[in-house]
Amino acid sequence: MKKYSLIIVGCALTLASCMTTSTTVGSYNEDPGKQYTYATGKQLWIGFGLLPIGKTTVATPADGNCEVISKFVFGDFLISSLTGGILTSRTIIIKDKK
């Protein structure tokens, strides 16, 4: 049993990176300052991720320079697993620099 637990943890750590996407907008990388979370949101999908439920609008900075991160976190995993994958969600995080 211990062997299987180690394999599951190893797979979870190595395969989780494909569940996160990061996109920089504007001159975010060149801007000096400390990074902070500007806004967060959650997008829900039905039919194993085929059809979006509504359209989530997450606030972005006025200057347009930010980093948009979309990830599949533990809460999203719970939603997906409890509904058998019929309802899924993704967490959206907008980061900016002060």
Buried (B, 14 or more C-beta within 10 A) or exposed (E): EEEEEEEEEEEEEEEEEEEBEEEBBBEBEEBEEEEEEBBEBBBBBEEEBEEEEEEEEBEBBEEEBBBBBBBBBEEBBEBBEEEEEEBBBBBBBBBBBE
